[in-house]
């Protein structure tokens, strides 16, 4: 397929495209004479009330179609690729890259390193800016593709080059200035590596990043994830409990200062820091509306508060049931507390809660989203599981009943000889699943 020629994969019946005779297999060559690079060009140009499409049929015949429509009315054309373009892979060699720490033999998609600014806008991915051209920056500003999520790591240009193993990584920070000048909202992330970008370097980074307030809405600080598959990689050490306390001290001090000055806490600690430090996660008001939930910031607090609200309205009864729940080390104390509270209102229910150690990647990995089916099976095979086993939805691939190691939910269920229920993410969902009230997916 020629560059920037997009093959139509489907046409919605009754749509404008359907009425104009556009069919699967046709090629979209241009809109109003503009070559369409990807989905953002397409969406921008089809918003007009009068447009001209240039379509090429499979036999090479070209149709110029003049279309009058309502503003923002869609054409009904579907394309094979959501972006209408290839995904851009990452060319950095970051010292903390999780994908480099994965064992061989897993499915191919797990090894793809994306660094695509378009996915930042569409899916919330964090990008390093090293893969972005001036043209990309101009389009982000022109099309108002915001917020853009940026993986900063450090504002020290030389250190950033070292951490990303890319000699242009320091210069890429200048693109933040252009986004700021263009009025684009951003969120940021710092993956903290012990002895590398912590301590004084973390202080410097936070100080520098406050210059982008208020357009830089939030910055999260998350600990580097270290698996046991690090042979030949940069020597990184795990943070200790004392290290975590120091990191939290820095973050909390800056939060207090910035809240007083700007009315926002701005810099946020990932939930893992609190587990490591043995401290309670902060109250809801410290998270500024949970701007970085997908980055593991405030997830536990939100879950606990949602549960507390749903629990208040819950009337207990004398039903009898026995079931089990399994999660990662990070969420385990919270899930255990919630199970215990449910037991207070439903005294005839027996709920077993199990903490799954991450033997596959190593015990430094504490989040439930990186637990494999093999670890679940191995650690629960001789346990009391009751009538059902509840597992959180983040253990599965999005929209599929497949774990990281390609086991299906049914395979886990068969191996453990117990029905497995996949629980959605909220506190209400957890209560509904425990009480068997069909707000979960039964397999």
TORVEX-16381 format. One record per residue (C-alpha): residue number from 1; residue in one letter; x, y, z. Coordinates in Angstrom, 2 decimals. Layout:
+-------+------+---------+---------+---------+
! lumke ! tido !       x !       y !       z !
+-------+------+---------+---------+---------+
!   NUM !    A !       X !       Y !       Z !
...
+-------+------+---------+---------+---------+
***
This chain:
+-------+------+---------+---------+---------+
! lumke ! tido !       x !       y !       z !
+-------+------+---------+---------+---------+
!     1 !    X !    0.00 !    0.00 !    0.00 !
!     2 !    X !    1.32 !    3.46 !   -0.96 !
!     3 !    X !    2.13 !    5.90 !    1.80 !
!     4 !    X !   -0.92 !    7.88 !    3.03 !
!     5 !    X !   -3.41 !    5.90 !    0.96 !
!     6 !    X !   -5.95 !    4.45 !    3.33 !
!     7 !    X !   -7.96 !    1.34 !    2.44 !
!     8 !    X !  -11.61 !    1.36 !    3.49 !
!     9 !    X !  -12.39 !   -1.74 !    5.57 !
!    10 !    X !  -16.08 !   -1.09 !    6.16 !
!    11 !    X !  -18.93 !    1.30 !    5.46 !
!    12 !    X !  -21.85 !    1.83 !    7.83 !
!    13 !    X !  -25.18 !    1.10 !    6.15 !
!    14 !    X !  -27.26 !    4.24 !    5.60 !
!    15 !    X !  -24.27 !    6.55 !    6.16 !
!    16 !    X !  -23.08 !    9.31 !    3.82 !
!    17 !    X !  -20.29 !    7.07 !    2.52 !
!    18 !    X !  -22.79 !    4.24 !    1.86 !
!    19 !    X !  -25.06 !    6.59 !   -0.11 !
!    20 !    X !  -22.08 !    7.88 !   -2.14 !
!    21 !    X !  -21.15 !    4.38 !   -3.23 !
!    22 !    X !  -17.94 !    4.04 !   -1.19 !
!    23 !    X !  -17.17 !    0.36 !   -0.57 !
!    24 !    X !  -14.67 !   -1.80 !    1.32 !
!    25 !    X !  -11.45 !   -2.02 !   -0.69 !
!    26 !    X !  -11.65 !    1.57 !   -1.93 !
!    27 !    X !   -8.75 !    3.89 !   -1.11 !
!    28 !    X !   -9.09 !    7.33 !    0.43 !
!    29 !    X !   -6.50 !    9.53 !   -1.32 !
!    30 !    X !   -7.31 !   13.01 !    0.00 !
!    31 !    X !   -9.89 !   15.34 !    1.56 !
!    32 !    X !  -10.16 !   18.85 !    0.07 !
!    33 !    X !   -6.84 !   18.21 !   -1.65 !
!    34 !    X !   -5.10 !   17.44 !    1.66 !
!    35 !    X !   -3.17 !   14.21 !    1.98 !
!    36 !    X !   -4.44 !   12.36 !    5.07 !
!    37 !    X !   -1.61 !   11.25 !    7.31 !
!    38 !    X !   -3.63 !    9.58 !   10.06 !
!    39 !    X !   -6.89 !    9.63 !   12.03 !
!    40 !    X !   -6.29 !   13.16 !   13.34 !
!    41 !    X !   -6.00 !   14.67 !    9.85 !
!    42 !    X !   -9.09 !   12.70 !    8.83 !
!    43 !    X !  -11.21 !   13.85 !   11.79 !
!    44 !    X !  -10.06 !   17.45 !   11.35 !
!    45 !    X !  -10.99 !   17.73 !    7.67 !
!    46 !    X !  -14.29 !   15.82 !    7.76 !
!    47 !    X !  -15.71 !   18.25 !   10.33 !
!    48 !    X !  -16.50 !   20.84 !    7.63 !
!    49 !    X !  -20.00 !   21.07 !    6.16 !
!    50 !    X !  -18.71 !   20.92 !    2.58 !
!    51 !    X !  -15.85 !   18.57 !    1.69 !
!    52 !    X !  -14.41 !   16.89 !   -1.40 !
!    53 !    X !  -13.19 !   13.30 !   -1.14 !
!    54 !    X !  -10.84 !   11.73 !   -3.66 !
!    55 !    X !  -11.50 !    7.98 !   -3.73 !
!    56 !    X !   -9.69 !    5.37 !   -5.80 !
!    57 !    X !  -11.55 !    2.19 !   -6.71 !
!    58 !    X !   -9.73 !   -1.18 !   -6.82 !
!    59 !    X !   -9.59 !   -0.98 !  -10.64 !
!    60 !    X !   -7.72 !    2.34 !  -10.45 !
!    61 !    X !  -10.68 !    4.58 !  -11.33 !
!    62 !    X !  -10.74 !    7.74 !   -9.21 !
!    63 !    X !  -13.93 !    9.36 !   -7.94 !
!    64 !    X !  -14.08 !   12.97 !   -6.78 !
!    65 !    X !  -17.06 !   13.17 !   -4.43 !
!    66 !    X !  -18.53 !   16.51 !   -3.35 !
!    67 !    X !  -20.33 !   16.14 !   -0.03 !
!    68 !    X !  -22.59 !   18.52 !    1.85 !
!    69 !    X !  -23.44 !   17.52 !    5.40 !
!    70 !    X !  -24.06 !   18.76 !    8.90 !
!    71 !    X !  -21.06 !   20.07 !   10.81 !
!    72 !    X !  -19.35 !   17.24 !   12.75 !
!    73 !    X !  -21.54 !   14.61 !   10.96 !
!    74 !    X !  -19.48 !   11.48 !   10.39 !
!    75 !    X !  -19.08 !    9.85 !    6.97 !
!    76 !    X !  -19.44 !    6.26 !    8.16 !
!    77 !    X !  -16.09 !    5.06 !    6.79 !
!    78 !    X !  -14.12 !    2.48 !    8.77 !
!    79 !    X !  -10.41 !    1.66 !    8.42 !
!    80 !    X !   -8.41 !   -1.41 !    9.45 !
!    81 !    X !   -6.09 !    0.56 !   11.70 !
!    82 !    X !   -7.52 !    2.78 !   14.41 !
!    83 !    X !   -4.78 !    5.35 !   13.81 !
!    84 !    X !   -4.95 !    5.02 !    9.98 !
!    85 !    X !   -1.18 !    4.65 !   10.27 !
!    86 !    X !    1.49 !    2.33 !   11.66 !
!    87 !    X !    2.23 !    2.58 !   15.37 !
!    88 !    X !    5.55 !    4.27 !   16.11 !
!    89 !    X !    7.92 !    2.19 !   18.17 !
!    90 !    X !   10.37 !    3.45 !   20.75 !
!    91 !    X !   14.05 !    3.80 !   19.82 !
!    92 !    X !   15.29 !    4.60 !   23.31 !
!    93 !    X !   17.18 !    2.09 !   25.44 !
!    94 !    X !   15.92 !    3.26 !   28.82 !
!    95 !    X !   17.77 !    1.85 !   31.80 !
!    96 !    X !   14.42 !    1.16 !   33.50 !
!    97 !    X !   12.48 !   -0.27 !   30.53 !
!    98 !    X !   10.11 !   -3.00 !   31.71 !
!    99 !    X !    9.90 !   -4.66 !   28.30 !
!   100 !    X !   13.67 !   -5.28 !   28.32 !
!   101 !    X !   13.11 !   -7.19 !   31.58 !
!   102 !    X !   10.63 !   -9.66 !   30.10 !
!   103 !    X !   11.57 !  -13.30 !   29.49 !
!   104 !    X !   11.55 !  -14.78 !   26.01 !
!   105 !    X !    8.65 !  -16.84 !   24.72 !
!   106 !    X !    5.70 !  -14.54 !   25.51 !
!   107 !    X !    3.26 !  -13.22 !   22.88 !
!   108 !    X !    4.76 !  -10.78 !   20.37 !
!   109 !    X !    2.57 !   -7.82 !   21.31 !
!   110 !    X !    4.12 !   -7.73 !   24.80 !
!   111 !    X !    7.50 !   -6.85 !   23.30 !
!   112 !    X !    6.34 !   -3.85 !   21.28 !
!   113 !    X !    7.68 !   -0.58 !   22.70 !
!   114 !    X !    5.40 !    2.27 !   21.72 !
!   115 !    X !    6.42 !    5.91 !   21.91 !
!   116 !    X !    3.60 !    7.37 !   19.84 !
!   117 !    X !    2.25 !   10.78 !   20.82 !
!   118 !    X !   -1.08 !    9.94 !   19.18 !
!   119 !    X !   -1.57 !    7.07 !   21.61 !
!   120 !    X !   -0.88 !    9.50 !   24.43 !
!   121 !    X !   -3.96 !   11.47 !   23.41 !
!   122 !    X !   -6.11 !    8.46 !   22.54 !
!   123 !    X !   -5.16 !    5.94 !   25.22 !
!   124 !    X !   -3.26 !    7.88 !   27.87 !
!   125 !    X !    0.16 !    6.38 !   27.07 !
!   126 !    X !    3.25 !    8.25 !   28.29 !
!   127 !    X !    5.73 !    9.40 !   25.64 !
!   128 !    X !    9.34 !   10.54 !   25.91 !
!   129 !    X !    9.11 !   13.20 !   23.10 !
!   130 !    X !   12.27 !   11.77 !   21.49 !
!   131 !    X !   10.18 !   10.25 !   18.69 !
!   132 !    X !    8.38 !   13.49 !   17.84 !
!   133 !    X !    9.24 !   15.85 !   14.98 !
!   134 !    X !    8.51 !   19.56 !   14.69 !
!   135 !    X !    5.64 !   18.55 !   12.42 !
!   136 !    X !    4.18 !   16.37 !   15.19 !
!   137 !    X !    4.35 !   19.24 !   17.68 !
!   138 !    X !    2.67 !   21.60 !   15.22 !
!   139 !    X !   -0.18 !   19.13 !   14.65 !
!   140 !    X !   -0.70 !   18.61 !   18.39 !
!   141 !    X !   -1.07 !   22.36 !   18.83 !
!   142 !    X !   -3.20 !   22.84 !   15.70 !
!   143 !    X !   -5.60 !   19.98 !   16.46 !
!   144 !    X !   -5.61 !   20.59 !   20.23 !
!   145 !    X !   -4.58 !   17.00 !   20.99 !
!   146 !    X !   -4.58 !   17.26 !   24.76 !
!   147 !    X !   -3.73 !   16.27 !   27.35 !
!   148 !    X !   -0.39 !   14.87 !   26.25 !
!   149 !    X !    1.23 !   12.55 !   28.80 !
!   150 !    X !    4.99 !   12.98 !   29.01 !
!   151 !    X !    7.52 !   10.62 !   30.54 !
!   152 !    X !   10.03 !   13.13 !   31.95 !
!   153 !    X !   12.23 !   11.00 !   34.28 !
!   154 !    X !   14.38 !   14.07 !   34.91 !
!   155 !    X !   14.75 !   17.68 !   33.77 !
!   156 !    X !   18.54 !   17.38 !   33.81 !
!   157 !    X !   19.34 !   17.10 !   30.05 !
!   158 !    X !   22.59 !   15.15 !   30.50 !
!   159 !    X !   21.04 !   12.73 !   32.97 !
!   160 !    X !   18.03 !   12.25 !   30.72 !
!   161 !    X !   20.34 !   11.28 !   27.84 !
!   162 !    X !   21.92 !    8.69 !   30.13 !
!   163 !    X !   18.63 !    7.31 !   31.44 !
!   164 !    X !   17.06 !    6.99 !   27.99 !
!   165 !    X !   20.36 !    6.01 !   26.34 !
!   166 !    X !   19.59 !    8.54 !   23.63 !
!   167 !    X !   21.84 !   11.51 !   22.92 !
!   168 !    X !   18.85 !   13.59 !   21.82 !
!   169 !    X !   16.77 !   12.93 !   24.94 !
!   170 !    X !   17.91 !   16.15 !   26.65 !
!   171 !    X !   17.07 !   18.31 !   23.63 !
!   172 !    X !   13.60 !   16.71 !   23.49 !
!   173 !    X !   12.70 !   18.60 !   26.68 !
!   174 !    X !   12.61 !   21.79 !   24.59 !
!   175 !    X !    9.43 !   20.41 !   22.98 !
!   176 !    X !    7.71 !   20.83 !   26.34 !
!   177 !    X !    8.32 !   24.57 !   26.03 !
!   178 !    X !    6.60 !   24.59 !   22.63 !
!   179 !    X !    3.63 !   22.63 !   23.93 !
!   180 !    X !    3.38 !   25.04 !   26.85 !
!   181 !    X !    3.57 !   28.07 !   24.57 !
!   182 !    X !    0.90 !   26.46 !   22.39 !
!   183 !    X !   -1.43 !   26.17 !   25.38 !
!   184 !    X !   -1.50 !   22.36 !   25.40 !
!   185 !    X !   -2.46 !   20.63 !   28.65 !
!   186 !    X !   -0.02 !   17.96 !   29.84 !
!   187 !    X !    0.51 !   15.37 !   32.55 !
!   188 !    X !    3.91 !   14.04 !   33.53 !
!   189 !    X !    5.60 !   10.98 !   34.94 !
!   190 !    X !    8.91 !   10.34 !   36.65 !
!   191 !    X !   10.08 !    6.74 !   36.90 !
!   192 !    X !   12.37 !    6.93 !   39.90 !
!   193 !    X !   15.58 !    4.89 !   39.90 !
!   194 !    X !   17.60 !    4.58 !   43.11 !
!   195 !    X !   20.86 !    6.53 !   43.02 !
!   196 !    X !   20.09 !    7.91 !   39.56 !
!   197 !    X !   17.28 !   10.49 !   39.46 !
!   198 !    X !   16.21 !   10.53 !   43.11 !
!   199 !    X !   17.44 !   12.80 !   45.92 !
!   200 !    X !   18.67 !   16.17 !   44.68 !
!   201 !    X !   17.80 !   15.26 !   41.10 !
!   202 !    X !   14.19 !   14.65 !   42.07 !
!   203 !    X !   14.12 !   17.99 !   43.86 !
!   204 !    X !   15.49 !   19.67 !   40.73 !
!   205 !    X !   12.95 !   17.96 !   38.47 !
!   206 !    X !    9.97 !   18.94 !   40.59 !
!   207 !    X !   11.25 !   22.51 !   40.87 !
!   208 !    X !   11.77 !   22.80 !   37.10 !
!   209 !    X !    8.42 !   21.23 !   36.23 !
!   210 !    X !    6.46 !   23.69 !   38.37 !
!   211 !    X !    7.35 !   26.31 !   35.75 !
!   212 !    X !    4.80 !   24.64 !   33.45 !
!   213 !    X !    1.89 !   25.13 !   35.84 !
!   214 !    X !   -1.04 !   25.35 !   35.24 !
!   215 !    X !   -0.86 !   23.63 !   31.83 !
!   216 !    X !    1.14 !   20.76 !   33.31 !
!   217 !    X !   -1.72 !   19.46 !   35.42 !
!   218 !    X !    0.04 !   16.73 !   37.39 !
!   219 !    X !    3.26 !   14.76 !   37.69 !
!   220 !    X !    3.45 !   11.27 !   39.17 !
!   221 !    X !    6.52 !    9.71 !   40.75 !
!   222 !    X !    6.52 !    5.92 !   40.48 !
!   223 !    X !    9.24 !    3.45 !   41.56 !
!   224 !    X !   11.06 !    1.58 !   38.83 !
!   225 !    X !    9.69 !   -1.92 !   38.33 !
!   226 !    X !   12.49 !   -4.47 !   38.60 !
!   227 !    X !   11.94 !   -8.04 !   37.43 !
!   228 !    X !   14.34 !  -10.93 !   37.95 !
!   229 !    X !   15.22 !  -10.88 !   34.23 !
!   230 !    X !   17.87 !   -8.15 !   34.30 !
!   231 !    X !   21.00 !   -9.94 !   33.16 !
!   232 !    X !   23.15 !   -7.60 !   31.06 !
!   233 !    X !   21.03 !   -4.55 !   31.88 !
!   234 !    X !   21.97 !   -1.39 !   33.78 !
!   235 !    X !   22.52 !   -2.27 !   37.48 !
!   236 !    X !   19.54 !   -0.88 !   39.36 !
!   237 !    X !   18.72 !   -1.47 !   43.02 !
!   238 !    X !   15.31 !   -1.85 !   44.64 !
!   239 !    X !   14.14 !    0.92 !   46.94 !
!   240 !    X !   13.93 !    0.11 !   50.65 !
!   241 !    X !   11.26 !    1.16 !   53.13 !
!   242 !    X !   13.51 !    3.96 !   54.36 !
!   243 !    X !   14.07 !    5.13 !   50.78 !
!   244 !    X !   10.30 !    5.21 !   50.27 !
!   245 !    X !    9.81 !    7.32 !   53.39 !
!   246 !    X !   12.35 !    9.83 !   52.08 !
!   247 !    X !   10.70 !    9.99 !   48.65 !
!   248 !    X !    7.30 !   10.55 !   50.26 !
!   249 !    X !    8.77 !   13.24 !   52.49 !
!   250 !    X !   10.01 !   15.14 !   49.43 !
!   251 !    X !    6.71 !   14.76 !   47.59 !
!   252 !    X !    4.55 !   15.74 !   50.55 !
!   253 !    X !    6.68 !   18.81 !   51.23 !
!   254 !    X !    6.29 !   19.97 !   47.64 !
!   255 !    X !    2.57 !   19.17 !   47.69 !
!   256 !    X !    2.04 !   21.42 !   50.71 !
!   257 !    X !    4.06 !   24.24 !   49.16 !
!   258 !    X !    2.34 !   24.07 !   45.75 !
!   259 !    X !   -1.15 !   23.71 !   47.17 !
!   260 !    X !   -0.64 !   26.88 !   49.16 !
!   261 !    X !    0.69 !   28.74 !   46.10 !
!   262 !    X !   -1.40 !   27.29 !   43.26 !
!   263 !    X !   -4.30 !   25.39 !   44.83 !
!   264 !    X !   -3.08 !   22.09 !   43.41 !
!   265 !    X !   -0.89 !   19.33 !   44.86 !
!   266 !    X !    0.66 !   18.79 !   41.39 !
!   267 !    X !    3.25 !   16.14 !   42.31 !
!   268 !    X !    1.89 !   12.72 !   43.31 !
!   269 !    X !    3.35 !    9.50 !   44.65 !
!   270 !    X !    2.40 !    6.16 !   43.14 !
!   271 !    X !    0.55 !    3.85 !   45.53 !
!   272 !    X !    3.53 !    1.49 !   45.74 !
!   273 !    X !    5.55 !    4.04 !   47.73 !
!   274 !    X !    3.03 !    3.91 !   50.58 !
!   275 !    X !    3.07 !    0.11 !   50.69 !
!   276 !    X !    6.87 !    0.12 !   50.75 !
!   277 !    X !    7.03 !    2.79 !   53.45 !
!   278 !    X !    4.31 !    1.13 !   55.52 !
!   279 !    X !    2.20 !    4.29 !   55.39 !
!   280 !    X !   -1.50 !    4.76 !   54.72 !
!   281 !    X !   -2.39 !    6.17 !   51.30 !
!   282 !    X !   -3.56 !    9.80 !   51.52 !
!   283 !    X !   -7.17 !   10.96 !   51.61 !
!   284 !    X !   -9.06 !   11.74 !   48.40 !
!   285 !    X !   -8.48 !   15.49 !   48.54 !
!   286 !    X !   -4.72 !   14.99 !   48.07 !
!   287 !    X !   -5.21 !   13.52 !   44.59 !
!   288 !    X !   -6.70 !   16.58 !   42.83 !
!   289 !    X !   -9.48 !   14.59 !   41.18 !
!   290 !    X !   -7.45 !   11.44 !   40.48 !
!   291 !    X !   -5.66 !   12.70 !   37.36 !
!   292 !    X !   -3.29 !    9.71 !   37.18 !
!   293 !    X !   -5.33 !    6.66 !   38.14 !
!   294 !    X !   -4.05 !    4.67 !   35.15 !
!   295 !    X !   -0.53 !    5.30 !   36.43 !
!   296 !    X !   -1.29 !    3.70 !   39.80 !
!   297 !    X !   -1.75 !    6.97 !   41.66 !
!   298 !    X !   -4.69 !    6.99 !   44.06 !
!   299 !    X !   -6.12 !    3.70 !   42.84 !
!   300 !    X !   -6.20 !    2.18 !   46.31 !
!   301 !    X !   -7.71 !    5.25 !   47.93 !
!   302 !    X !  -10.46 !    5.42 !   45.31 !
!   303 !    X !  -11.21 !    1.70 !   45.67 !
!   304 !    X !  -11.39 !    1.95 !   49.45 !
!   305 !    X !  -13.59 !    5.06 !   49.41 !
!   306 !    X !  -15.94 !    3.60 !   46.80 !
!   307 !    X !  -16.21 !    0.47 !   48.90 !
!   308 !    X !  -16.92 !    2.48 !   52.06 !
!   309 !    X !  -19.72 !    4.38 !   50.34 !
!   310 !    X !  -21.33 !    1.23 !   48.95 !
!   311 !    X !  -20.87 !   -0.56 !   52.29 !
!   312 !    X !  -22.77 !    2.18 !   54.13 !
!   313 !    X !  -25.87 !    1.42 !   52.07 !
!   314 !    X !  -25.50 !   -2.35 !   52.40 !
!   315 !    X !  -28.03 !   -4.26 !   54.50 !
!   316 !    X !  -26.62 !   -7.52 !   55.79 !
!   317 !    X !  -28.42 !  -10.83 !   56.00 !
!   318 !    X !  -27.89 !  -14.43 !   56.98 !
!   319 !    X !  -26.97 !  -15.90 !   53.59 !
!   320 !    X !  -24.44 !  -18.72 !   53.60 !
!   321 !    X !  -21.58 !  -18.85 !   51.10 !
!   322 !    X !  -17.88 !  -19.61 !   50.86 !
!   323 !    X !  -15.65 !  -17.99 !   48.25 !
!   324 !    X !  -12.12 !  -16.77 !   47.69 !
!   325 !    X !  -10.35 !  -13.69 !   46.36 !
!   326 !    X !   -6.80 !  -13.35 !   45.07 !
!   327 !    X !   -4.79 !  -10.20 !   44.38 !
!   328 !    X !   -1.24 !   -8.82 !   44.37 !
!   329 !    X !    0.83 !   -7.71 !   47.33 !
!   330 !    X !    0.02 !   -4.03 !   46.82 !
!   331 !    X !   -3.77 !   -4.36 !   47.12 !
!   332 !    X !   -3.81 !   -7.35 !   49.50 !
!   333 !    X !   -4.11 !   -5.46 !   52.82 !
!   334 !    X !   -6.96 !   -3.35 !   51.43 !
!   335 !    X !   -8.85 !   -6.28 !   49.92 !
!   336 !    X !   -8.43 !   -8.20 !   53.19 !
!   337 !    X !   -9.89 !   -5.29 !   55.17 !
!   338 !    X !  -12.85 !   -5.05 !   52.81 !
!   339 !    X !  -13.52 !   -8.79 !   52.99 !
!   340 !    X !  -13.45 !   -8.59 !   56.78 !
!   341 !    X !  -15.96 !   -5.74 !   56.79 !
!   342 !    X !  -18.31 !   -7.65 !   54.48 !
!   343 !    X !  -18.08 !  -10.53 !   56.95 !
!   344 !    X !  -19.36 !   -8.24 !   59.71 !
!   345 !    X !  -22.66 !   -7.71 !   57.87 !
!   346 !    X !  -22.81 !  -11.24 !   56.46 !
!   347 !    X !  -21.53 !  -13.42 !   59.32 !
!   348 !    X !  -22.42 !  -16.69 !   57.57 !
!   349 !    X !  -20.19 !  -15.89 !   54.58 !
!   350 !    X !  -16.66 !  -17.26 !   54.60 !
!   351 !    X !  -14.27 !  -15.24 !   52.43 !
!   352 !    X !  -10.69 !  -16.38 !   51.88 !
!   353 !    X !   -8.29 !  -13.68 !   50.63 !
!   354 !    X !   -4.97 !  -14.77 !   49.13 !
!   355 !    X !   -1.89 !  -12.71 !   48.28 !
!   356 !    X !   -0.25 !  -13.94 !   45.07 !
!   357 !    X !    3.52 !  -13.50 !   45.06 !
!   358 !    X !    4.92 !  -12.66 !   41.67 !
!   359 !    X !    7.22 !  -15.63 !   41.17 !
!   360 !    X !    7.18 !  -15.13 !   37.41 !
!   361 !    X !    8.66 !  -11.62 !   37.30 !
!   362 !    X !   10.05 !  -11.58 !   40.83 !
!   363 !    X !    8.69 !  -10.48 !   44.19 !
!   364 !    X !    9.68 !   -6.84 !   43.61 !
!   365 !    X !    6.65 !   -6.63 !   41.31 !
!   366 !    X !    3.66 !   -6.09 !   43.60 !
!   367 !    X !    0.81 !   -4.97 !   41.33 !
!   368 !    X !   -1.97 !   -7.41 !   40.45 !
!   369 !    X !   -1.89 !   -6.36 !   36.78 !
!   370 !    X !    1.41 !   -8.20 !   36.27 !
!   371 !    X !    0.42 !  -11.50 !   37.86 !
!   372 !    X !    0.41 !  -14.54 !   35.58 !
!   373 !    X !   -2.06 !  -17.40 !   35.51 !
!   374 !    X !    0.74 !  -19.83 !   36.29 !
!   375 !    X !    1.45 !  -18.08 !   39.59 !
!   376 !    X !   -2.25 !  -18.07 !   40.45 !
!   377 !    X !   -2.60 !  -21.78 !   39.74 !
!   378 !    X !    0.60 !  -22.78 !   41.54 !
!   379 !    X !   -0.19 !  -20.78 !   44.68 !
!   380 !    X !   -3.89 !  -21.61 !   44.96 !
!   381 !    X !   -3.98 !  -25.27 !   43.91 !
!   382 !    X !   -4.05 !  -26.58 !   47.51 !
!   383 !    X !   -5.99 !  -23.71 !   49.07 !
!   384 !    X !   -9.58 !  -23.50 !   50.25 !
!   385 !    X !  -11.35 !  -21.70 !   47.41 !
!   386 !    X !  -15.01 !  -22.25 !   48.21 !
!   387 !    X !  -17.70 !  -22.01 !   45.57 !
!   388 !    X !  -16.08 !  -19.25 !   43.50 !
!   389 !    X !  -12.74 !  -17.50 !   42.97 !
!   390 !    X !  -12.73 !  -13.74 !   42.37 !
!   391 !    X !   -9.90 !  -12.16 !   40.38 !
!   392 !    X !   -9.47 !   -8.46 !   39.44 !
!   393 !    X !  -10.02 !   -7.47 !   35.80 !
!   394 !    X !   -6.58 !   -5.84 !   35.48 !
!   395 !    X !   -4.99 !   -9.30 !   35.47 !
!   396 !    X !   -6.43 !   -9.80 !   31.99 !
!   397 !    X !   -5.66 !   -8.38 !   28.59 !
!   398 !    X !   -8.10 !   -5.59 !   27.73 !
!   399 !    X !  -11.37 !   -7.00 !   26.34 !
!   400 !    X !  -10.06 !  -10.57 !   26.37 !
!   401 !    X !  -10.11 !  -13.41 !   28.90 !
!   402 !    X !   -6.35 !  -13.90 !   28.58 !
!   403 !    X !   -3.65 !  -13.50 !   31.23 !
!   404 !    X !   -0.12 !  -12.21 !   30.58 !
!   405 !    X !    1.15 !  -15.73 !   29.96 !
!   406 !    X !   -1.65 !  -16.48 !   27.46 !
!   407 !    X !   -3.67 !  -18.72 !   29.79 !
!   408 !    X !   -7.41 !  -18.20 !   29.48 !
!   409 !    X !   -9.73 !  -17.69 !   32.43 !
!   410 !    X !  -11.29 !  -21.05 !   31.61 !
!   411 !    X !   -7.91 !  -22.76 !   31.85 !
!   412 !    X !   -7.40 !  -21.28 !   35.32 !
!   413 !    X !  -10.89 !  -22.34 !   36.30 !
!   414 !    X !  -10.30 !  -25.89 !   35.02 !
!   415 !    X !   -6.90 !  -26.15 !   36.71 !
!   416 !    X !   -8.27 !  -25.07 !   40.10 !
!   417 !    X !  -11.61 !  -26.81 !   39.68 !
!   418 !    X !  -13.56 !  -23.74 !   40.70 !
!   419 !    X !  -15.63 !  -21.16 !   38.77 !
!   420 !    X !  -13.68 !  -17.92 !   38.28 !
!   421 !    X !  -15.42 !  -14.53 !   38.38 !
!   422 !    X !  -13.61 !  -11.49 !   36.97 !
!   423 !    X !  -14.36 !   -8.40 !   39.07 !
!   424 !    X !  -14.52 !   -4.90 !   37.65 !
!   425 !    X !  -12.49 !   -2.16 !   39.25 !
!   426 !    X !  -14.76 !   -0.21 !   41.60 !
!   427 !    X !  -15.60 !   -0.81 !   45.26 !
!   428 !    X !  -19.25 !   -1.29 !   44.35 !
!   429 !    X !  -18.25 !   -3.94 !   41.79 !
!   430 !    X !  -16.29 !   -5.77 !   44.47 !
!   431 !    X !  -19.28 !   -5.89 !   46.81 !
!   432 !    X !  -21.61 !   -6.99 !   44.02 !
!   433 !    X !  -19.22 !   -9.76 !   42.99 !
!   434 !    X !  -18.79 !  -11.05 !   46.54 !
!   435 !    X !  -22.56 !  -11.07 !   47.03 !
!   436 !    X !  -23.08 !  -12.70 !   43.62 !
!   437 !    X !  -25.18 !   -9.80 !   42.32 !
!   438 !    X !  -24.13 !  -10.15 !   38.65 !
!   439 !    X !  -22.04 !   -6.97 !   38.36 !
!   440 !    X !  -19.10 !   -9.13 !   37.31 !
!   441 !    X !  -18.23 !  -11.41 !   34.44 !
!   442 !    X !  -18.75 !  -15.08 !   35.22 !
!   443 !    X !  -16.66 !  -17.62 !   33.32 !
+-------+------+---------+---------+---------+
***
